[in-house]
C-alpha cells in the first residue's frame, strides 16, 4: 500500500477513536492552517501547544455530534516534489445510525520528515459546517 495513503488512513482512524495524543504525532510544527468559508479565508501558523487545544476541541465536537466509525475519508494523492505529498480528502461524517452529519473537503501537505510522514499544512472548509451541525443539536 502507498505509505501516504496508509498514513492518512491511520490519521482517520485516530480521529474516529478520539485519540488526541496519537493525532498529534501526525503533525509537523509549526503548521499552517487555512480555513475557508463564507468570509475571507483565515490563515494561521500554529505550534504544537495551540494545535493540541484545537484538536481536543475538535474531538469533543465530534463526540457531541456522535460521529461514528462509519465516517469515511476518500483520498486523492499527488506528489508535486520529492518527499512532499498533496492529499485531497473528502470526509463524510456519519452518525451512529449511519446518517449523514456533514461532508467537508481538506487539502493536506504531507512531508517526509526525519521522524516520518507529517502533516505541515491543512486547507479546509469544515468550520462553517461543524458550526452549523453543533448549532442544530
N, C-alpha and C positions, 0 to 999 in steps of 0.2 A: 504494500500500500504506500501511496505517496506520503512522505513524512509530514508535510504541511497539512494534508487532509486529516491524517491521524491526530496531529496536534490540535486541529480545530474541533475534531470530534471529542477529544478529551476535554477541551475547553467547554464545549456544550454540555457534556456530562457533569462537569464540576458545577456549572450554573444550575443544572437540574437538581443536583444534590444539595445546593446551597452551601458549598464548601468555600467559604470566603478565603481562608488561609491558602487552600490549594489554588484558588483562582489567581491570587497574587503572584504565584510562580509563573504564570503565563505572560506577564508583562515585563517590559524593559523600561527603566526610568532614566531621565524624565520621559514622559509620554505625551504626545499631542492628541487632543480630543477636539473634534469638531461636531457640534450638534446642529442639525438643520431643523427647520420647521417654518411656521408662518412668518417669523421675524427673520432678520438678517442672521446668518449662521454665527454661532458663538464659538470662538476658538480659544482654547486654553492649553497650557502646558502644566501637567500635574506630576507631583512627586509621589513616592510610594505611600506616605502617610495620608495625604489628601485622597489618593485613589482608594486606599483601604476603606476610608469612611464612605466614599461613593459606592463602592462595591457592596459594603454592608447594607447601605440604604436600598440599593437595587435588589439585593437578595430578600430583604424584608418586604419590599413591594411585591416581588414575585410570590412570596408566601401569602401575603394578603389577597392577591389575585388568584391564588391556588393554581399556579402554573404547574402542569403535570409533566411527567416524563414523556408523555405523548408529543410534547413540543418538538419541533424539528428545526434543523438548520441545513439548508442546501448551500453548498459552497462551489464557487467558480474561482479557480486559482490560475493566476498568471505569474510569470517570473520576469519582470521588466529588466532586471540586472542580476548578476550573480549574488547569491546569498540574501536576496530580498524577494519576498512573495507578496503579491497583492491578492487579497482574498475578499471577494464579494460574497456576502452571506445574506440569504433571505431567511429570516427567522419567523416561524409560525408558532406563536404561543397558544397552547391549548389548555383547557380546564380539566378537572377530574372526570368529567363525563365526555371527554374528547371534544368539547365545544370550543369554538374559536374565541380567543380573548382579544388578540390583535396580532397583526403582522408588522414587521419592520425590516428595513434594509440597513446593513452596515458594511463598511469597507475597512478592512484591516490591513495594515502594513506589518508584515511579519519578517523579522530579520533572523539570520543565523548568527547568534552572538556566541561569545566564549562559553556561556552557560546553557547553550542550546537555543532552540527557537523561542523568540519572544515577540509579543505584540508591542510595537512602539508608536503606533498611531491608529486612531479609530475615527471614522466619519460615520455618523448615524442619523436616522430620522425617528428615533424611538421616543424622545422626550414628549412631544405633544400626544403621542398615542398612549403612553403609560399614564400620563397625567389625566387624560380623558377616562381611561379604564378605572383608575383609582377613584375619580370623582363619581363614577357610575355605581360604585359599591353601596 
